[in-house]
């Protein structure tokens, strides 16, 4: 998911949440849960990418220290 897709999905999620708050409709709730699930999965995906990137940077820094020792 790119940044624009993330933004568009968050907009849809917030719209569904607002509709549910106004209507308390089962269909609205299904939309809310669908978009929240998509956003949660994307947050987890990006978190893992950032964690892996950080671990790689730490590994490179450790290797640089060992090489310069």
C-alpha positions, 0 to 999 in steps of 0.5 A: 500500500502506498501513501495515497492508498493509506490516506484514502483508506483512512478517509473511508474508515473515518467516514464509516466510523462517523456514519456508524456513530450517527446510525448504529447500523450493522452495515456501517459497523461492517465497513468500520471493521473492514477498514480498521482491519486494513489499516491495522494490517498496513501499520503492522506491515510498515512497523515490520519494515521499519524494525527490519531497517533499523536492525540492518542499520545496527548490524552495519554499525556493529560491523563497521566498529569490528572492521575498524577495531 
